[in-house]
Amino acid sequence: MKKTHDIIILGGGIAGMTAAIYAARANLSAVILEKSVCGGLVNTTYCLENFPSQPGIGGMDLMEKVREQVTEMGVEIREVIEVDRVDLSSPVKTVETDEGTLAAPVVILATGRRPRELPIETDCESIHYCAICDGSGYKGKRVIVVGGGNSGIEESDYLLSLGVAHITVVEQMERLMASSKAQEELKRHGGKVDIFTSTVIRRLEEENDRLTAVVLENTETGETTRLAADGIFVYMGHETQVELFNDVVPLNAHGYVTAGEDMAAGPAGVFAAGDIVNKRYYQITTAMSDATIAALSAAEYIRQLAD
């Protein structure tokens, strides 16, 4: 049985929820479909210091405020829902889920990105991608952080604030890519932090699916180092989640959606917003900008259909 809306929004991150707010303001019926819980990658951010009006707010706290606003505006949110198939080519688009099929003349794609996984095949339960989610279990333990960008360095600092005994940062480039400020904050922890550049993890040592040690290799010299470790937190960048529609929406060579100035992407009535869109900067505020334009463009498209 199909349930009809004006707009179906795929993804409940900041882009999806911003689009929903603008859709509701335009008196359009919108539904958010989110495979996990609303908030997206922002939920994994310990502290945001550059969001207007909210200096020093936790990512989860900010997203909860946004979600409350979306709900109060009457937007339907369906979380922990599995989207099996989408048809974006027809005038009325359909989205098949494990809870039934939805239909709408407009779909806004805001599925975002996911963390790149550690390139080692393993069933080890000690590999994580979110310090806020899993860091508290490593109090008093030794942790490897893979990635020397802002995320890796800032999350290392957060892990130490939770009581992690020691952090080893592993960066494959010849230097850390994080900002000077972030690096200075981490280095204040002194002997609790070691940094390996031009280095990758070559092997994991496990016992009962739990990590006991890692073997590192310097990519310039070939020298290997074995370190005792209880857990790994990975911050190697992200990849787009576009598998559901990569055959009908224009993508660049890196898997990002090529959208127009009005955020239109591919078939008429399809718009994109947020981290899946090809652009120069990826910030919460740029995702909100995309979503604002996408929702306003969608509203105009729906008005034109009614004329």
Residue frames as qw, qx, qy, qz and C-alpha x, y, z in Angstrom:
[[0.000, 0.888, 0.459, 0.000, 0.00, 0.00, 0.00],
 [0.435, 0.349, -0.006, 0.830, 1.39, 3.39, -1.01],
 [0.246, -0.793, -0.381, 0.407, 1.32, 6.37, 1.32],
 [0.441, 0.644, 0.228, 0.582, 1.48, 9.68, -0.53],
 [0.355, -0.698, -0.144, 0.605, 3.35, 12.81, 0.56],
 [0.354, 0.929, -0.045, -0.095, 4.48, 15.95, -1.20],
 [0.294, 0.745, -0.576, 0.161, 8.15, 15.33, -0.38],
 [0.952, -0.266, -0.085, 0.124, 10.07, 12.26, 0.72],
 [0.033, 0.865, -0.475, 0.157, 13.39, 13.11, 2.36],
 [0.944, 0.010, -0.280, 0.174, 15.98, 10.34, 2.40],
 [0.564, 0.170, -0.400, 0.702, 18.25, 10.96, 5.37],
 [0.416, -0.836, -0.342, -0.102, 17.69, 12.52, 8.78],
 [0.588, -0.127, -0.164, 0.782, 20.92, 14.43, 9.26],
 [0.067, -0.548, -0.181, 0.814, 21.15, 18.20, 9.47],
 [0.108, 0.117, -0.536, -0.829, 20.44, 18.53, 5.72],
 [0.230, -0.356, -0.859, -0.288, 17.38, 16.29, 5.79],
 [0.215, -0.620, -0.635, 0.409, 15.92, 17.96, 8.86],
 [0.041, -0.422, 0.043, 0.905, 16.57, 21.47, 7.54],
 [0.166, -0.071, -0.683, -0.708, 14.79, 20.55, 4.30],
 [0.244, -0.489, -0.838, 0.003, 11.88, 19.24, 6.36],
 [0.135, -0.557, -0.385, 0.723, 11.58, 22.51, 8.27],
 [0.101, 0.303, -0.296, -0.900, 11.39, 24.52, 5.06],
 [0.214, -0.213, -0.838, -0.455, 8.93, 22.06, 3.53],
 [0.203, -0.562, -0.749, 0.288, 6.67, 22.36, 6.57],
 [0.052, -0.500, -0.135, 0.854, 6.86, 26.14, 6.40],
 [0.209, 0.161, -0.527, -0.808, 5.62, 25.88, 2.81],
 [0.703, 0.078, 0.342, -0.619, 2.63, 23.81, 4.01],
 [0.652, 0.337, -0.623, -0.272, 3.92, 20.72, 2.26],
 [0.914, -0.316, 0.167, -0.189, 3.57, 17.19, 3.60],
 [0.395, 0.635, -0.655, 0.106, 7.06, 15.80, 4.18],
 [0.933, -0.351, 0.059, -0.055, 8.38, 12.58, 5.65],
 [0.050, 0.741, -0.668, 0.049, 11.95, 11.85, 6.74],
 [0.991, -0.022, -0.128, -0.033, 13.25, 8.31, 6.27],
 [0.026, -0.773, 0.602, -0.200, 16.36, 7.61, 8.35],
 [0.806, 0.107, -0.582, -0.020, 18.03, 4.20, 8.50],
 [0.474, -0.035, -0.651, 0.592, 19.47, 4.87, 11.94],
 [0.196, -0.767, -0.488, 0.368, 18.55, 7.80, 14.19],
 [0.275, 0.910, 0.150, 0.271, 18.31, 11.43, 13.17],
 [0.404, -0.859, 0.204, 0.238, 21.43, 13.53, 13.45],
 [0.774, 0.590, -0.157, 0.167, 23.83, 11.82, 11.06],
 [0.708, 0.218, -0.329, 0.586, 27.55, 12.43, 11.46],
 [0.111, -0.668, 0.197, -0.709, 26.91, 15.48, 13.64],
 [0.826, -0.503, -0.078, -0.240, 25.86, 13.08, 16.40],
 [0.907, -0.057, -0.165, 0.382, 29.44, 11.81, 16.55],
 [0.328, 0.599, -0.181, 0.708, 30.93, 15.27, 17.15],
 [0.487, -0.353, -0.586, 0.543, 31.95, 15.90, 20.75],
 [0.118, -0.721, -0.275, 0.625, 31.83, 19.69, 20.64],
 [0.415, 0.644, 0.385, 0.515, 30.87, 22.22, 17.95],
 [0.353, -0.548, -0.173, 0.738, 32.48, 25.62, 18.37],
 [0.084, -0.158, 0.373, 0.911, 31.53, 27.29, 15.08],
 [0.016, -0.544, -0.787, -0.291, 27.76, 26.90, 14.90],
 [0.059, -0.404, -0.020, -0.913, 26.06, 30.34, 14.98],
 [0.551, -0.518, 0.008, -0.654, 24.33, 31.14, 18.30],
 [0.933, -0.337, -0.015, -0.121, 25.54, 27.87, 19.90],
 [0.309, 0.683, -0.620, 0.231, 29.25, 28.14, 20.77],
 [0.014, -0.335, 0.871, -0.359, 30.47, 25.02, 22.46],
 [0.784, -0.010, 0.236, -0.574, 27.51, 22.68, 22.00],
 [0.448, -0.167, 0.872, 0.102, 27.66, 18.90, 21.68],
 [0.210, 0.094, -0.702, -0.674, 26.67, 17.43, 18.33],
 [0.192, -0.365, -0.911, -0.033, 23.97, 15.19, 19.82],
 [0.033, -0.551, -0.497, 0.669, 22.55, 18.10, 21.82],
 [0.166, 0.371, -0.256, -0.877, 22.30, 20.28, 18.72],
 [0.256, -0.036, -0.820, -0.510, 20.68, 17.56, 16.64],
 [0.122, -0.442, -0.850, 0.259, 18.15, 16.84, 19.38],
 [0.096, 0.529, 0.228, -0.812, 17.11, 20.51, 19.33],
 [0.252, 0.256, -0.533, -0.766, 16.70, 20.38, 15.55],
 [0.206, -0.184, -0.943, -0.187, 14.74, 17.13, 15.73],
 [0.001, 0.498, 0.678, -0.541, 12.38, 18.61, 18.32],
 [0.210, 0.468, -0.069, -0.856, 11.69, 21.56, 16.01],
 [0.256, 0.101, -0.777, -0.566, 11.01, 19.25, 13.07],
 [0.154, -0.326, -0.927, 0.101, 8.59, 17.18, 15.14],
 [0.054, 0.522, 0.462, -0.715, 6.80, 20.25, 16.50],
 [0.258, 0.384, -0.306, -0.832, 6.23, 21.41, 12.92],
 [0.799, 0.232, 0.308, -0.461, 4.31, 18.22, 12.19],
 [0.487, 0.536, -0.642, -0.252, 6.85, 16.48, 9.98],
 [0.977, -0.148, 0.058, -0.145, 6.67, 12.70, 10.08],
 [0.065, 0.683, -0.727, 0.034, 9.98, 11.09, 11.05],
 [0.987, -0.040, -0.014, -0.154, 10.53, 7.39, 10.50],
 [0.063, -0.733, 0.675, -0.065, 13.77, 6.16, 12.02],
 [0.381, -0.246, 0.891, -0.015, 15.45, 2.75, 11.91],
 [0.760, 0.483, 0.287, -0.328, 13.76, 2.07, 8.59],
 [0.493, -0.216, 0.678, 0.500, 15.36, 0.15, 5.74],
 [0.525, 0.645, -0.090, -0.548, 14.95, 1.54, 2.22],
 [0.753, 0.005, 0.634, 0.178, 15.09, -1.34, -0.24],
 [0.437, 0.304, 0.574, 0.622, 14.52, 0.41, -3.56],
 [0.125, 0.648, 0.177, -0.730, 13.74, 3.81, -5.04],
 [0.460, 0.499, 0.581, 0.450, 12.18, 4.77, -8.36],
 [0.141, -0.611, -0.086, 0.774, 13.12, 8.35, -9.18],
 [0.178, -0.009, 0.616, 0.767, 12.44, 8.32, -12.92],
 [0.033, -0.600, -0.750, -0.276, 8.64, 8.50, -12.87],
 [0.119, -0.611, -0.077, -0.779, 6.64, 11.71, -12.26],
 [0.702, -0.601, 0.109, -0.366, 5.50, 10.14, -8.99],
 [0.306, 0.498, -0.775, 0.241, 8.56, 8.78, -7.24],
 [0.875, -0.376, -0.178, -0.248, 8.28, 5.68, -5.06],
 [0.045, 0.570, -0.738, 0.359, 10.38, 4.51, -2.15],
 [0.859, -0.195, -0.435, -0.189, 10.04, 0.89, -1.06],
 [0.124, -0.574, 0.640, -0.496, 10.89, 0.21, 2.58],
 [0.267, -0.031, -0.950, 0.161, 10.62, -2.66, 5.01],
 [0.148, 0.351, 0.645, -0.663, 7.52, -0.89, 6.36],
 [0.452, 0.699, 0.536, -0.141, 5.74, -0.33, 3.05],
 [0.465, 0.306, 0.377, 0.740, 5.94, 1.85, -0.05],
 [0.024, -0.735, -0.250, 0.630, 5.77, 5.66, -0.06],
 [0.466, 0.509, 0.474, 0.547, 5.08, 7.92, -3.02],
 [0.103, -0.810, -0.144, 0.559, 5.64, 11.62, -3.74],
 [0.580, 0.797, 0.102, 0.135, 6.27, 13.95, -6.68],
 [0.181, 0.840, -0.414, 0.301, 9.51, 15.11, -5.01],
 [0.898, -0.311, -0.163, 0.266, 12.39, 13.30, -3.35],
 [0.018, 0.908, -0.370, 0.195, 15.20, 15.15, -1.58],
 [0.899, 0.073, -0.337, 0.270, 18.36, 13.06, -1.30],
 [0.150, -0.819, 0.380, -0.403, 20.23, 13.77, 1.93],
 [0.963, -0.163, -0.215, 0.005, 21.76, 10.39, 2.75],
 [0.346, -0.868, 0.356, -0.022, 25.12, 11.86, 3.74],
 [0.510, 0.543, -0.658, 0.111, 28.41, 10.09, 4.16],
 [0.905, -0.424, -0.023, -0.035, 29.73, 7.25, 6.28],
 [0.331, -0.768, 0.528, 0.147, 33.22, 6.74, 7.74],
 [0.659, 0.481, -0.571, -0.093, 35.75, 4.91, 5.61],
 [0.923, -0.373, 0.052, -0.078, 36.50, 1.57, 7.19],
 [0.361, -0.661, 0.636, 0.172, 39.91, 0.37, 8.27],
 [0.704, 0.473, -0.414, -0.331, 41.25, -1.52, 5.21],
 [0.035, 0.318, -0.934, 0.159, 41.88, -4.76, 7.11],
 [0.704, -0.205, -0.515, -0.444, 39.55, -7.73, 6.97],
 [0.174, 0.104, -0.814, 0.545, 38.67, -8.66, 10.52],
 [0.485, -0.583, -0.577, -0.302, 35.81, -9.49, 12.85],
 [0.385, -0.051, -0.517, 0.763, 37.54, -7.69, 15.70],
 [0.234, -0.793, -0.555, -0.089, 35.03, -6.04, 18.03],
 [0.461, -0.619, -0.143, 0.619, 37.53, -3.40, 19.16],
 [0.278, 0.114, 0.367, 0.880, 37.38, -1.22, 16.03],
 [0.046, 0.747, 0.557, -0.360, 35.20, 1.88, 16.32],
 [0.313, 0.438, 0.355, 0.764, 34.28, 4.99, 14.35],
 [0.269, -0.763, -0.193, -0.556, 32.66, 7.14, 17.04],
 [0.314, 0.186, -0.643, 0.673, 34.42, 8.20, 20.23],
 [0.429, -0.224, 0.234, -0.843, 31.24, 9.61, 21.75],
 [0.852, -0.074, -0.281, -0.435, 29.45, 6.32, 21.13],
 [0.946, -0.043, -0.308, 0.091, 32.15, 3.89, 22.29],
 [0.347, 0.617, -0.456, 0.540, 34.95, 5.80, 23.99],
 [0.523, -0.615, 0.302, -0.508, 33.76, 5.44, 27.58],
 [0.989, -0.135, -0.007, -0.063, 34.57, 1.73, 27.54],
 [0.777, 0.365, -0.239, 0.453, 38.30, 2.46, 27.18],
 [0.315, -0.875, 0.222, -0.292, 38.97, 4.29, 30.43],
 [0.601, -0.603, 0.525, 0.018, 42.41, 3.28, 31.66],
 [0.857, 0.165, 0.444, 0.203, 43.23, 1.48, 28.40],
 [0.252, -0.434, 0.473, 0.724, 45.52, 2.03, 25.41],
 [0.582, 0.663, 0.423, -0.204, 43.93, 3.20, 22.16],
 [0.397, -0.039, 0.514, 0.760, 45.11, 3.60, 18.57],
 [0.362, 0.751, 0.271, -0.481, 43.59, 6.50, 16.62],
 [0.547, 0.155, 0.576, 0.587, 43.93, 6.17, 12.83],
 [0.227, 0.782, 0.393, 0.427, 43.88, 9.55, 11.09],
 [0.449, -0.294, -0.203, 0.819, 45.73, 12.79, 11.77],
 [0.003, -0.527, -0.351, -0.774, 43.13, 15.22, 10.45],
 [0.272, -0.389, 0.251, -0.844, 40.98, 17.43, 12.64],
 [0.832, -0.282, -0.205, -0.431, 38.56, 14.62, 13.45],
 [0.847, -0.001, -0.467, 0.255, 41.27, 12.21, 14.55],
 [0.345, 0.250, -0.440, 0.790, 43.15, 14.75, 16.65],
 [0.391, -0.371, 0.134, -0.832, 40.09, 16.31, 18.26],
 [0.877, -0.249, -0.251, -0.326, 38.60, 12.92, 19.06],
 [0.693, 0.110, -0.544, 0.460, 41.92, 11.82, 20.55],
 [0.000, -0.317, 0.376, -0.871, 41.71, 14.77, 22.90],
 [0.684, -0.297, -0.051, -0.664, 38.15, 13.76, 23.78],
 [0.879, -0.071, -0.471, 0.006, 39.14, 10.15, 24.44],
 [0.453, 0.177, -0.549, 0.680, 41.83, 11.32, 26.85],
 [0.308, -0.330, 0.218, -0.865, 39.22, 13.43, 28.64],
 [0.843, -0.227, -0.252, -0.417, 37.27, 10.21, 29.20],
 [0.650, -0.583, 0.471, -0.124, 40.22, 8.69, 31.03],
 [0.921, 0.355, -0.111, 0.120, 41.89, 6.72, 28.24],
 [0.712, -0.574, 0.161, 0.370, 45.39, 5.96, 29.50],
 [0.315, -0.453, 0.505, 0.664, 47.33, 6.42, 26.26],
 [0.651, 0.690, 0.191, -0.251, 46.68, 7.41, 22.63],
 [0.451, -0.253, 0.582, 0.627, 48.80, 6.48, 19.63],
 [0.505, 0.716, 0.083, -0.475, 47.92, 8.52, 16.55],
 [0.579, -0.034, 0.673, 0.459, 48.69, 6.79, 13.25],
 [0.406, 0.786, 0.042, -0.465, 48.75, 8.96, 10.11],
 [0.835, 0.238, 0.385, 0.313, 49.71, 7.63, 6.68],
 [0.378, 0.877, -0.008, 0.298, 50.80, 11.07, 5.42],
 [0.636, 0.221, -0.356, 0.647, 54.20, 12.50, 6.32],
 [0.034, 0.116, -0.396, 0.910, 52.63, 15.04, 8.67],
 [0.094, 0.515, 0.763, -0.379, 49.42, 15.57, 10.62],
 [0.093, 0.428, 0.505, 0.744, 46.74, 17.37, 8.63],
 [0.287, -0.766, -0.559, 0.138, 44.85, 18.77, 11.63],
 [0.052, 0.918, 0.012, 0.394, 44.87, 22.48, 12.48],
 [0.366, 0.409, -0.542, 0.637, 47.72, 23.85, 14.57],
 [0.449, -0.430, 0.299, -0.724, 45.29, 24.61, 17.39],
 [0.939, -0.146, -0.098, -0.294, 43.99, 21.03, 17.50],
 [0.794, 0.248, -0.445, 0.333, 47.53, 19.63, 17.49],
 [0.086, 0.480, -0.478, 0.731, 48.62, 21.96, 20.30],
 [0.687, -0.374, 0.162, -0.601, 45.65, 20.91, 22.43],
 [0.975, -0.022, -0.214, -0.059, 46.54, 17.24, 22.00],
 [0.636, 0.377, -0.457, 0.495, 50.24, 17.71, 22.69],
 [0.284, -0.619, 0.336, -0.651, 49.42, 19.25, 26.05],
 [0.922, -0.299, 0.011, -0.247, 48.75, 15.71, 27.26],
 [0.159, -0.729, 0.665, -0.014, 52.50, 15.04, 27.03],
 [0.064, -0.332, 0.940, 0.053, 53.50, 11.42, 27.58],
 [0.587, 0.258, 0.666, -0.380, 49.95, 10.17, 27.13],
 [0.674, 0.685, 0.107, -0.257, 50.25, 10.69, 23.36],
 [0.469, -0.304, 0.624, 0.547, 52.53, 9.20, 20.70],
 [0.564, 0.697, 0.032, -0.441, 52.34, 10.17, 17.03],
 [0.568, -0.106, 0.689, 0.439, 53.43, 8.03, 14.07],
 [0.476, 0.696, -0.073, -0.533, 53.42, 9.68, 10.63],
 [0.459, 0.496, -0.663, -0.320, 54.09, 7.97, 7.29],
 [0.128, -0.155, 0.945, -0.257, 52.68, 4.92, 9.01],
 [0.693, -0.088, -0.351, -0.624, 49.89, 2.40, 8.45],
 [0.677, -0.261, 0.604, -0.329, 48.48, -0.55, 10.40],
 [0.374, 0.364, -0.784, -0.336, 49.65, -3.78, 8.79],
 [0.536, -0.131, -0.832, -0.048, 48.30, -6.40, 11.16],
 [0.557, -0.531, 0.174, -0.615, 46.04, -6.84, 14.16],
 [0.306, 0.093, -0.915, 0.247, 46.63, -9.31, 16.96],
 [0.606, -0.340, -0.074, -0.716, 43.45, -10.56, 18.59],
 [0.101, 0.025, -0.951, 0.290, 42.23, -12.87, 21.29],
 [0.094, 0.515, 0.822, -0.225, 38.57, -13.96, 21.31],
 [0.223, 0.727, 0.470, 0.447, 37.76, -11.22, 18.75],
 [0.275, -0.949, -0.072, 0.135, 39.25, -8.57, 21.07],
 [0.503, 0.755, -0.267, 0.326, 42.30, -6.55, 20.12],
 [0.786, -0.526, -0.037, 0.322, 45.56, -7.14, 21.98],
 [0.401, -0.530, 0.314, 0.678, 48.15, -5.46, 19.75],
 [0.613, 0.776, 0.095, -0.118, 48.77, -3.83, 16.36],
 [0.679, -0.153, 0.346, 0.629, 51.72, -4.02, 14.03],
 [0.239, 0.910, 0.040, -0.336, 52.59, -0.70, 12.37],
 [0.744, 0.144, 0.323, 0.568, 54.72, -0.18, 9.28],
 [0.055, -0.727, 0.121, 0.674, 56.57, 2.98, 8.29],
 [0.735, 0.606, 0.303, -0.022, 55.77, 3.41, 4.59],
 [0.282, 0.900, -0.333, -0.020, 59.09, 5.19, 3.92],
 [0.074, -0.629, 0.768, -0.098, 61.51, 2.84, 5.67],
 [0.739, 0.020, -0.633, -0.232, 59.55, -0.41, 5.91],
 [0.116, 0.209, -0.783, 0.575, 60.32, -0.59, 9.63],
 [0.570, -0.464, -0.578, -0.354, 57.66, -2.32, 11.72],
 [0.079, -0.296, 0.581, -0.754, 56.59, -1.60, 15.31],
 [0.469, -0.398, -0.779, -0.123, 54.41, -3.76, 17.54],
 [0.158, -0.303, 0.342, -0.876, 52.26, -1.93, 20.09],
 [0.061, -0.354, -0.890, 0.283, 49.96, -3.30, 22.75],
 [0.263, -0.088, -0.141, -0.950, 46.47, -1.87, 22.20],
 [0.254, 0.267, 0.830, -0.418, 42.96, -2.38, 23.51],
 [0.425, 0.706, 0.536, -0.182, 40.99, -0.53, 20.83],
 [0.324, 0.037, 0.423, 0.845, 41.16, 1.34, 17.54],
 [0.263, 0.766, 0.392, -0.437, 39.20, 4.45, 16.58],
 [0.508, 0.181, 0.544, 0.643, 39.24, 5.19, 12.85],
 [0.181, 0.848, 0.190, -0.461, 39.01, 8.68, 11.29],
 [0.472, -0.116, 0.599, 0.636, 40.12, 8.17, 7.69],
 [0.213, 0.155, -0.336, -0.904, 37.57, 10.39, 6.02],
 [0.570, 0.308, 0.574, -0.501, 34.19, 9.51, 4.57],
 [0.059, 0.033, 0.793, 0.605, 32.45, 8.09, 1.51],
 [0.467, 0.021, -0.060, -0.882, 29.06, 8.97, 0.11],
 [0.370, 0.184, 0.882, -0.225, 25.99, 6.79, 0.64],
 [0.427, 0.427, -0.202, -0.771, 24.52, 6.85, -2.86],
 [0.150, -0.084, 0.962, 0.212, 24.05, 3.16, -3.68],
 [0.377, 0.488, 0.718, -0.323, 20.26, 3.42, -3.84],
 [0.430, 0.836, 0.257, -0.226, 20.26, 5.94, -6.67],
 [0.321, -0.586, 0.465, 0.581, 23.71, 5.96, -8.28],
 [0.412, 0.193, 0.757, 0.469, 22.26, 4.73, -11.58],
 [0.160, 0.773, 0.557, 0.260, 19.87, 7.67, -12.07],
 [0.202, -0.964, -0.047, 0.164, 21.58, 10.63, -10.39],
 [0.592, 0.691, -0.254, 0.327, 24.70, 12.29, -11.89],
 [0.741, -0.625, 0.091, 0.230, 27.82, 11.52, -9.86],
 [0.241, 0.848, -0.472, -0.031, 31.40, 12.67, -10.22],
 [0.662, 0.345, -0.657, 0.103, 34.37, 10.31, -10.18],
 [0.100, 0.246, -0.755, 0.599, 34.45, 10.31, -6.37],
 [0.237, -0.400, -0.885, 0.023, 30.80, 9.40, -5.92],
 [0.013, 0.413, 0.388, -0.824, 29.43, 12.85, -5.10],
 [0.349, 0.695, 0.628, 0.027, 26.18, 14.10, -6.61],
 [0.228, 0.026, 0.248, 0.941, 26.51, 16.82, -9.23],
 [0.062, 0.728, 0.646, -0.222, 23.62, 19.17, -8.42],
 [0.253, 0.639, 0.275, 0.673, 22.54, 22.41, -10.07],
 [0.053, 0.287, -0.287, 0.912, 22.29, 25.81, -8.41],
 [0.631, -0.312, -0.027, -0.710, 18.74, 24.90, -7.40],
 [0.385, -0.326, 0.826, -0.252, 20.06, 21.58, -6.02],
 [0.876, 0.290, 0.015, -0.385, 18.23, 19.66, -8.76],
 [0.230, -0.475, 0.838, 0.142, 19.88, 16.31, -9.43],
 [0.150, 0.036, 0.956, 0.251, 18.89, 14.11, -12.34],
 [0.044, -0.503, -0.789, -0.351, 15.21, 13.41, -13.03],
 [0.209, -0.499, -0.085, -0.837, 12.66, 16.19, -12.58],
 [0.703, -0.571, -0.129, -0.404, 11.52, 16.42, -8.97],
 [0.882, -0.235, -0.219, 0.346, 14.76, 15.06, -7.51],
 [0.025, 0.901, -0.252, 0.351, 16.96, 17.33, -5.40],
 [0.815, -0.064, -0.410, 0.405, 20.09, 16.70, -3.32],
 [0.201, -0.881, 0.162, -0.396, 21.55, 18.31, -0.22],
 [0.722, -0.635, 0.272, -0.044, 24.31, 17.93, 2.33],
 [0.408, -0.611, 0.633, 0.243, 27.43, 15.83, 2.31],
 [0.721, 0.222, 0.620, 0.217, 26.56, 13.79, -0.78],
 [0.431, 0.889, 0.153, -0.009, 26.73, 16.93, -2.94],
 [0.719, 0.169, 0.048, 0.673, 29.95, 17.82, -4.76],
 [0.055, -0.973, -0.058, -0.215, 31.23, 21.11, -3.32],
 [0.405, 0.602, -0.468, 0.504, 34.33, 22.69, -1.86],
 [0.092, -0.348, 0.639, -0.680, 33.43, 22.81, 1.82],
 [0.593, -0.332, -0.711, -0.181, 31.64, 20.28, 4.00],
 [0.014, 0.106, -0.555, 0.825, 30.24, 21.94, 7.10],
 [0.092, 0.498, 0.799, -0.323, 26.96, 21.84, 9.02],
 [0.187, 0.648, 0.148, -0.723, 26.15, 25.29, 7.71],
 [0.196, 0.334, -0.628, -0.675, 26.83, 24.38, 4.07],
 [0.037, -0.227, -0.968, -0.096, 24.58, 21.32, 4.44],
 [0.117, 0.613, 0.578, -0.525, 21.85, 23.59, 5.81],
 [0.178, 0.543, -0.236, -0.786, 22.32, 25.95, 2.87],
 [0.119, 0.071, -0.877, -0.459, 21.96, 23.09, 0.37],
 [0.013, -0.397, -0.907, 0.143, 18.84, 21.87, 2.15],
 [0.152, 0.599, 0.294, -0.729, 17.27, 25.31, 2.24],
 [0.247, 0.421, -0.473, -0.733, 17.72, 25.70, -1.50],
 [0.109, -0.043, -0.961, -0.249, 16.56, 22.15, -2.20],
 [0.067, 0.490, 0.795, -0.350, 13.36, 22.57, -0.19],
 [0.221, 0.622, 0.093, -0.745, 12.52, 25.97, -1.68],
 [0.213, 0.318, -0.688, -0.616, 13.19, 24.61, -5.17],
 [0.030, -0.203, -0.978, -0.032, 11.03, 21.59, -4.40],
 [0.174, 0.577, 0.560, -0.568, 8.18, 23.84, -3.26],
 [0.268, 0.551, -0.250, -0.750, 8.42, 25.82, -6.50],
 [0.133, 0.133, -0.898, -0.397, 8.44, 22.60, -8.52],
 [0.059, 0.386, 0.898, -0.201, 5.29, 21.38, -6.77],
 [0.237, 0.619, 0.250, -0.706, 3.56, 24.72, -7.40],
 [0.235, 0.417, -0.561, -0.676, 4.39, 24.44, -11.09],
 [0.035, -0.099, -0.983, -0.151, 2.85, 20.96, -11.17],
 [0.129, 0.538, 0.715, -0.427, -0.38, 22.39, -9.80],
 [0.188, 0.527, -0.100, -0.823, -0.60, 25.16, -12.41]]
